[in-house]
Amino acid sequence: MTEKGNSSSLLDRLRRAPLLVAFGVILLYILILAAPLLLSSASFGGDPSKTPQSLPKNQLPLEIGLSASVLLIVFLLGWGRDARVRSKPSWSGLWYVVPPALITMFIFGIGVVTASQQGVDAAFLLTSNLVLTTLLLVIFVGIFEDILFRGIVLHGLEIRFGPSIALFGSSVLFGAMQYVNWVEGQDLLSTHQQVIHAGLSGILYGAIALRCRSIWPGVFLHSLWDFTVFANGALGAGNPVQGDQVTTSEGFAATIFVFLLRYFEPIFGLIALLGWFRWSRKSKSDEIG
């Protein structure tokens, strides 16, 4: 058999094993990200400068390469539609993107106001090259992680277990992937918190991918959130995940407000999931009718 024939045969076998591909690709990227630092003295929580809010500016070329490679995998396997990378979006599902986007922008606004009150020149930071660097980084991080987890992994799990279990399974794996940050030097407690938040946010991104039939609205939300985290970190405005910027008075209303601010992603993710259930049933009914 020719080399071209061998390559074609391998791709055919991989196409028929989406679950195996999903776990294999996760393992591959864990090795790519973690292996170079395994023997470093700064690994496993040894780098105090690495936090969930620190901007890894030097990581931009890597993220571009990761995004290109995961796109290549999708198109080589012919999963452009199955992984919801080039499928026709359901535009009616975009309504589920608006509330979490507005809340994220609100959190960013709180960070800007807090920084100004602390004497930080927020206008200077937001008009510097830092903004362009941050935007490029979060866009490519969003592309890479969403194609991987809401594309390849969700598709692999969906074929075997159905979309609902696939959604929660891909979210758990997305959260667990954040332990790479611990290997890269971030302290374990901060990484635990990041794992939990990423797993919960994965419910939102995955549900929107199901409802919109496209990963790209989730890429937008993911990138917007990461931009808020990094920008608020640069402004010294606290950790939006923990709600540190919230300075409302104590009481039941304040407690509810902080809870909603902290967990808005899984809340709206479950709402989007319910919307997907209703939409999919209606679509099936219309097809039968």
ROZA-828169 format. One record per residue (C-alpha): x, y, z; residue in three letters; residue number from 1; chain. Coordinates in nm, 3 decimals. Example, Ala and Ser with C-alpha at 12.3 -4.5 7.8 and 13.67 -1.06 7.14 Angstrom:
! residues 2
PT     east    north       up   aa    i  ch
PT    1.230   -0.450    0.780  ALA    1   A
PT    1.367   -0.106    0.714  SER    2   A
! end
This chain:
! residues 289
PT     east    north       up   aa    i  ch
PT    0.000    0.000    0.000  MET    1   A
PT    0.128    0.346   -0.087  THR    2   A
PT    0.212    0.611    0.171  GLU    3   A
PT   -0.097    0.806    0.059  LYS    4   A
PT   -0.309    0.495    0.103  GLY    5   A
PT   -0.173    0.436    0.453  ASN    6   A
PT   -0.247    0.795    0.549  SER    7   A
PT   -0.600    0.774    0.412  SER    8   A
PT   -0.661    0.446    0.593  SER    9   A
PT   -0.538    0.593    0.923  LEU   10   A
PT   -0.764    0.896    0.888  LEU   11   A
PT   -1.061    0.668    0.812  ASP   12   A
PT   -0.995    0.467    1.128  ARG   13   A
PT   -0.966    0.784    1.336  LEU   14   A
PT   -1.292    0.921    1.191  ARG   15   A
PT   -1.467    0.605    1.308  ARG   16   A
PT   -1.327    0.644    1.662  ALA   17   A
PT   -1.422    0.999    1.771  PRO   18   A
PT   -1.415    0.915    2.142  LEU   19   A
PT   -1.063    0.772    2.117  LEU   20   A
PT   -0.956    1.078    1.918  VAL   21   A
PT   -1.105    1.309    2.181  ALA   22   A
PT   -0.906    1.158    2.469  PHE   23   A
PT   -0.596    1.117    2.255  GLY   24   A
PT   -0.598    1.482    2.151  VAL   25   A
PT   -0.645    1.598    2.513  ILE   26   A
PT   -0.346    1.387    2.618  LEU   27   A
PT   -0.141    1.523    2.329  LEU   28   A
PT   -0.204    1.884    2.427  TYR   29   A
PT   -0.141    1.816    2.796  ILE   30   A
PT    0.200    1.680    2.699  LEU   31   A
PT    0.270    1.978    2.472  ILE   32   A
PT    0.179    2.229    2.744  LEU   33   A
PT    0.314    2.055    3.053  ALA   34   A
PT    0.614    1.848    2.942  ALA   35   A
PT    0.858    2.140    2.886  PRO   36   A
PT    0.819    2.250    3.251  LEU   37   A
PT    0.803    1.916    3.431  LEU   38   A
PT    1.166    1.933    3.542  LEU   39   A
PT    1.172    2.307    3.607  SER   40   A
PT    1.225    2.435    3.961  SER   41   A
PT    0.925    2.664    3.908  ALA   42   A
PT    0.685    2.381    3.822  SER   43   A
PT    0.411    2.244    4.049  PHE   44   A
PT    0.330    2.570    4.223  GLY   45   A
PT    0.684    2.703    4.233  GLY   46   A
PT    0.625    3.025    4.038  ASP   47   A
PT    0.464    3.293    4.262  PRO   48   A
PT    0.430    3.529    3.965  SER   49   A
PT    0.188    3.294    3.787  LYS   50   A
PT   -0.173    3.357    3.891  THR   51   A
PT   -0.511    3.314    3.717  PRO   52   A
PT   -0.502    3.688    3.642  GLN   53   A
PT   -0.142    3.718    3.524  SER   54   A
PT   -0.117    3.785    3.150  LEU   55   A
PT    0.114    3.532    2.979  PRO   56   A
PT    0.218    3.772    2.700  LYS   57   A
PT    0.497    3.544    2.577  ASN   58   A
PT    0.243    3.267    2.520  GLN   59   A
PT    0.080    3.429    2.216  LEU   60   A
PT    0.289    3.242    1.951  PRO   61   A
PT    0.214    2.914    2.128  LEU   62   A
PT   -0.161    2.984    2.136  GLU   63   A
PT   -0.159    3.071    1.767  ILE   64   A
PT    0.015    2.740    1.694  GLY   65   A
PT   -0.227    2.546    1.915  LEU   66   A
PT   -0.528    2.707    1.745  SER   67   A
PT   -0.391    2.628    1.399  ALA   68   A
PT   -0.312    2.268    1.495  SER   69   A
PT   -0.653    2.191    1.645  VAL   70   A
PT   -0.824    2.342    1.339  LEU   71   A
PT   -0.604    2.124    1.119  LEU   72   A
PT   -0.708    1.814    1.314  ILE   73   A
PT   -1.076    1.898    1.270  VAL   74   A
PT   -1.050    1.952    0.896  PHE   75   A
PT   -0.820    1.655    0.832  LEU   76   A
PT   -1.080    1.431    0.998  LEU   77   A
PT   -1.363    1.598    0.808  GLY   78   A
PT   -1.537    1.704    1.129  TRP   79   A
PT   -1.597    2.067    1.036  GLY   80   A
PT   -1.973    2.026    1.074  ARG   81   A
PT   -1.977    1.753    1.339  ASP   82   A
PT   -1.751    1.960    1.564  ALA   83   A
PT   -1.970    2.266    1.496  ARG   84   A
PT   -1.676    2.461    1.354  VAL   85   A
PT   -1.829    2.527    1.012  ARG   86   A
PT   -2.189    2.421    1.067  SER   87   A
PT   -2.469    2.664    0.985  LYS   88   A
PT   -2.555    2.849    1.308  PRO   89   A
PT   -2.904    2.866    1.454  SER   90   A
PT   -2.928    3.242    1.490  TRP   91   A
PT   -3.223    3.226    1.729  SER   92   A
PT   -2.990    3.077    1.989  GLY   93   A
PT   -2.781    3.394    2.004  LEU   94   A
PT   -3.025    3.538    2.259  TRP   95   A
PT   -2.862    3.307    2.514  TYR   96   A
PT   -2.530    3.483    2.455  VAL   97   A
PT   -2.651    3.833    2.541  VAL   98   A
PT   -2.708    3.811    2.922  PRO   99   A
PT   -2.372    3.647    3.009  PRO  100   A
PT   -2.193    3.892    2.777  ALA  101   A
PT   -2.356    4.189    2.951  LEU  102   A
PT   -2.272    4.051    3.296  ILE  103   A
PT   -1.910    3.998    3.193  THR  104   A
PT   -1.891    4.356    3.066  MET  105   A
PT   -2.045    4.473    3.394  PHE  106   A
PT   -1.771    4.290    3.589  ILE  107   A
PT   -1.510    4.455    3.367  PHE  108   A
PT   -1.671    4.792    3.435  GLY  109   A
PT   -1.654    4.728    3.810  ILE  110   A
PT   -1.284    4.658    3.767  GLY  111   A
PT   -1.224    4.984    3.582  VAL  112   A
PT   -1.414    5.186    3.846  VAL  113   A
PT   -1.233    5.009    4.131  THR  114   A
PT   -0.895    5.072    3.969  ALA  115   A
PT   -0.977    5.442    3.924  SER  116   A
PT   -1.077    5.470    4.288  GLN  117   A
PT   -0.742    5.316    4.383  GLN  118   A
PT   -0.555    5.576    4.177  GLY  119   A
PT   -0.470    5.348    3.884  VAL  120   A
PT   -0.462    5.523    3.546  ASP  121   A
PT   -0.712    5.286    3.385  ALA  122   A
PT   -0.741    5.497    3.069  ALA  123   A
PT   -0.366    5.471    3.005  PHE  124   A
PT   -0.362    5.094    3.051  LEU  125   A
PT   -0.670    5.043    2.834  LEU  126   A
PT   -0.523    5.246    2.546  THR  127   A
PT   -0.176    5.090    2.559  SER  128   A
PT   -0.038    4.797    2.360  ASN  129   A
PT   -0.149    4.578    2.650  LEU  130   A
PT   -0.505    4.579    2.517  VAL  131   A
PT   -0.405    4.454    2.171  LEU  132   A
PT   -0.180    4.185    2.320  THR  133   A
PT   -0.455    4.074    2.556  THR  134   A
PT   -0.719    4.068    2.283  LEU  135   A
PT   -0.505    3.858    2.052  LEU  136   A
PT   -0.414    3.618    2.331  LEU  137   A
PT   -0.770    3.562    2.457  VAL  138   A
PT   -0.904    3.518    2.104  ILE  139   A
PT   -0.657    3.241    2.024  PHE  140   A
PT   -0.702    3.082    2.369  VAL  141   A
PT   -1.077    3.081    2.307  GLY  142   A
PT   -1.037    2.934    1.959  ILE  143   A
PT   -0.803    2.658    2.078  PHE  144   A
PT   -0.993    2.556    2.390  GLU  145   A
PT   -1.341    2.574    2.239  ASP  146   A
PT   -1.252    2.381    1.925  ILE  147   A
PT   -1.085    2.121    2.147  LEU  148   A
PT   -1.354    2.085    2.415  PHE  149   A
PT   -1.676    2.211    2.253  ARG  150   A
PT   -1.572    2.074    1.916  GLY  151   A
PT   -1.365    1.755    1.919  ILE  152   A
PT   -1.435    1.637    2.275  VAL  153   A
PT   -1.807    1.723    2.274  LEU  154   A
PT   -1.844    1.544    1.939  HIS  155   A
PT   -1.656    1.237    2.061  GLY  156   A
PT   -1.861    1.207    2.380  LEU  157   A
PT   -2.186    1.293    2.199  GLU  158   A
PT   -2.152    1.000    1.959  ILE  159   A
PT   -2.110    0.757    2.247  ARG  160   A
PT   -2.324    0.902    2.527  PHE  161   A
PT   -2.558    1.160    2.375  GLY  162   A
PT   -2.544    1.541    2.391  PRO  163   A
PT   -2.646    1.595    2.757  SER  164   A
PT   -2.382    1.368    2.908  ILE  165   A
PT   -2.134    1.494    2.650  ALA  166   A
PT   -2.195    1.851    2.764  LEU  167   A
PT   -2.118    1.779    3.130  PHE  168   A
PT   -1.836    1.539    3.047  GLY  169   A
PT   -1.661    1.790    2.823  SER  170   A
PT   -1.706    2.055    3.095  SER  171   A
PT   -1.540    1.833    3.356  VAL  172   A
PT   -1.250    1.762    3.121  LEU  173   A
PT   -1.220    2.133    3.038  PHE  174   A
PT   -1.195    2.210    3.408  GLY  175   A
PT   -0.943    1.933    3.473  ALA  176   A
PT   -0.724    2.063    3.191  MET  177   A
PT   -0.657    2.372    3.403  GLN  178   A
PT   -0.430    2.164    3.628  TYR  179   A
PT   -0.172    2.224    3.356  VAL  180   A
PT   -0.141    2.571    3.514  ASN  181   A
PT   -0.029    2.407    3.839  TRP  182   A
PT    0.235    2.211    3.651  VAL  183   A
PT    0.345    2.542    3.495  GLU  184   A
PT    0.399    2.697    3.841  GLY  185   A
PT    0.066    2.832    3.964  GLN  186   A
PT   -0.016    2.753    4.328  ASP  187   A
PT   -0.248    2.458    4.386  LEU  188   A
PT   -0.527    2.646    4.569  LEU  189   A
PT   -0.566    2.903    4.291  SER  190   A
PT   -0.559    2.620    4.038  THR  191   A
PT   -0.835    2.432    4.225  HIS  192   A
PT   -1.051    2.745    4.206  GLN  193   A
PT   -0.968    2.785    3.837  GLN  194   A
PT   -1.058    2.420    3.770  VAL  195   A
PT   -1.399    2.462    3.936  ILE  196   A
PT   -1.473    2.786    3.754  HIS  197   A
PT   -1.363    2.648    3.416  ALA  198   A
PT   -1.576    2.336    3.464  GLY  199   A
PT   -1.881    2.546    3.547  LEU  200   A
PT   -1.821    2.790    3.262  SER  201   A
PT   -1.786    2.495    3.027  GLY  202   A
PT   -2.155    2.423    3.087  ILE  203   A
PT   -2.239    2.764    2.940  LEU  204   A
PT   -2.007    2.736    2.639  TYR  205   A
PT   -2.116    2.380    2.566  GLY  206   A
PT   -2.488    2.452    2.600  ALA  207   A
PT   -2.457    2.749    2.366  ILE  208   A
PT   -2.265    2.531    2.117  ALA  209   A
PT   -2.555    2.284    2.124  LEU  210   A
PT   -2.825    2.551    2.100  ARG  211   A
PT   -2.652    2.764    1.836  CYS  212   A
PT   -2.510    2.464    1.647  ARG  213   A
PT   -2.179    2.650    1.643  SER  214   A
PT   -1.880    2.690    1.874  ILE  215   A
PT   -1.819    3.051    1.770  TRP  216   A
PT   -2.066    3.226    2.006  PRO  217   A
PT   -1.896    3.036    2.289  GLY  218   A
PT   -1.555    3.146    2.160  VAL  219   A
PT   -1.676    3.505    2.184  PHE  220   A
PT   -1.800    3.464    2.544  LEU  221   A
PT   -1.489    3.273    2.645  HIS  222   A
PT   -1.258    3.537    2.499  SER  223   A
PT   -1.461    3.818    2.658  LEU  224   A
PT   -1.435    3.653    2.999  TRP  225   A
PT   -1.059    3.592    2.971  ASP  226   A
PT   -1.010    3.952    2.859  PHE  227   A
PT   -1.198    4.069    3.168  THR  228   A
PT   -0.988    3.849    3.396  VAL  229   A
PT   -0.655    3.960    3.250  PHE  230   A
PT   -0.755    4.327    3.218  ALA  231   A
PT   -0.883    4.346    3.575  ASN  232   A
PT   -0.563    4.176    3.686  GLY  233   A
PT   -0.355    4.440    3.506  ALA  234   A
PT   -0.569    4.710    3.669  LEU  235   A
PT   -0.520    4.554    4.012  GLY  236   A
PT   -0.896    4.532    4.049  ALA  237   A
PT   -0.924    4.194    4.219  GLY  238   A
PT   -1.044    3.855    4.105  ASN  239   A
PT   -1.382    3.865    3.926  PRO  240   A
PT   -1.428    3.492    3.985  VAL  241   A
PT   -1.436    3.552    4.358  GLN  242   A
PT   -1.637    3.872    4.333  GLY  243   A
PT   -1.367    4.076    4.507  ASP  244   A
PT   -1.475    4.394    4.332  GLN  245   A
PT   -1.824    4.386    4.477  VAL  246   A
PT   -1.853    4.641    4.754  THR  247   A
PT   -2.226    4.629    4.823  THR  248   A
PT   -2.346    4.645    5.182  SER  249   A
PT   -2.398    4.324    5.375  GLU  250   A
PT   -2.737    4.158    5.371  GLY  251   A
PT   -2.953    3.908    5.186  PHE  252   A
PT   -2.977    4.114    4.867  ALA  253   A
PT   -2.599    4.160    4.857  ALA  254   A
PT   -2.546    3.787    4.914  THR  255   A
PT   -2.779    3.699    4.626  ILE  256   A
PT   -2.611    3.959    4.404  PHE  257   A
PT   -2.263    3.821    4.470  VAL  258   A
PT   -2.386    3.463    4.422  PHE  259   A
PT   -2.538    3.547    4.083  LEU  260   A
PT   -2.226    3.736    3.983  LEU  261   A
PT   -2.003    3.446    4.081  ARG  262   A
PT   -2.209    3.167    3.925  TYR  263   A
PT   -2.382    3.336    3.633  PHE  264   A
PT   -2.209    3.111    3.379  GLU  265   A
PT   -2.347    2.774    3.497  PRO  266   A
PT   -2.686    2.939    3.569  ILE  267   A
PT   -2.718    3.071    3.215  PHE  268   A
PT   -2.561    2.750    3.086  GLY  269   A
PT   -2.848    2.548    3.236  LEU  270   A
PT   -3.097    2.798    3.095  ILE  271   A
PT   -2.939    2.758    2.751  ALA  272   A
PT   -2.947    2.379    2.793  LEU  273   A
PT   -3.320    2.391    2.870  LEU  274   A
PT   -3.363    2.615    2.566  GLY  275   A
PT   -3.180    2.358    2.357  TRP  276   A
PT   -3.409    2.079    2.482  PHE  277   A
PT   -3.718    2.279    2.386  ARG  278   A
PT   -3.571    2.386    2.052  TRP  279   A
PT   -3.461    2.033    1.956  SER  280   A
PT   -3.802    1.886    2.044  ARG  281   A
PT   -3.977    2.156    1.844  LYS  282   A
PT   -3.744    2.096    1.548  SER  283   A
PT   -3.821    1.724    1.554  LYS  284   A
PT   -4.193    1.793    1.578  SER  285   A
PT   -4.176    2.027    1.280  ASP  286   A
PT   -3.989    1.764    1.077  GLU  287   A
PT   -4.250    1.499    1.161  ILE  288   A
PT   -4.535    1.741    1.088  GLY  289   A
! end
